[in-house]
Amino acid sequence: MPLFLIRHLIPQERLPGVIEPEHFSGSYRQKQQLFLNDGKGVFSLHADDAGDFFEEEMVGRGAIAADLDLDGDVDLVVQRSNEPTLVVENRGTPKNSWVEVALSDGTGRNRFGVGARVEISVAGRRQVRQVTCGDSYCSQRPLTLHFGLGAGEPAAVEVKVRWPDGTAQRFPDVKPRQRVVLRREEGKAQ
């Protein structure tokens, strides 16, 4: 999964004082950054062919990454200071496989499983994500979790869910290249 940074740094000499109106204008514009994961936990700056958006300087405030058009790649929504919000569509064709997981808990008051830990395993590799909300300034990403599965096309992915109350379940045959809703009442005990 790539790492996107929306940037807005304030020079240290400005921090102790009162924030003047020009603080919110274009005087602190910076280019946004995209880092790609090599699959081993090392991220490297990827700016050469990332698109025009990464050449533009702006004062960023908040951002979300989500598959907005349901085509398997991750798009961006960027909230800027004193400027319109931007939607940055990833127009590339996904070369690698993927799956998106949404949770549904019809048994209680936490119907989207906020706080649940979701783990997928495919081809001997494991990825873990947590369903969160309110984790970005001025923005809220969807509660759906996107997992990049890498090259190749697995027949199925095993998904394990640890719900906020500690109950662990597995969903053994999730097909790739789709958004799937995993219902707590349909999971198998782990």
PEBELJO-V333260 format. One record per helix or strand. SS is the DSSP state (~ for helix, > for strand). FROM is the first residue (numbers start at 1). TO is the last residue. Records with the same first field share a line. If there is no record, write none. Layout:
SS: FROM-TO, FROM-TO
This chain:
>: 3-5, 30-31, 33-37, 43-45, 57-58, 60-66, 75-80, 86-88, 97-104, 117-122, 125-130, 136-136, 139-139, 145-150, 157-162, 168-174, 179-183, 188-189
~: 12-15, 21-24, 26-28, 52-55, 184-186
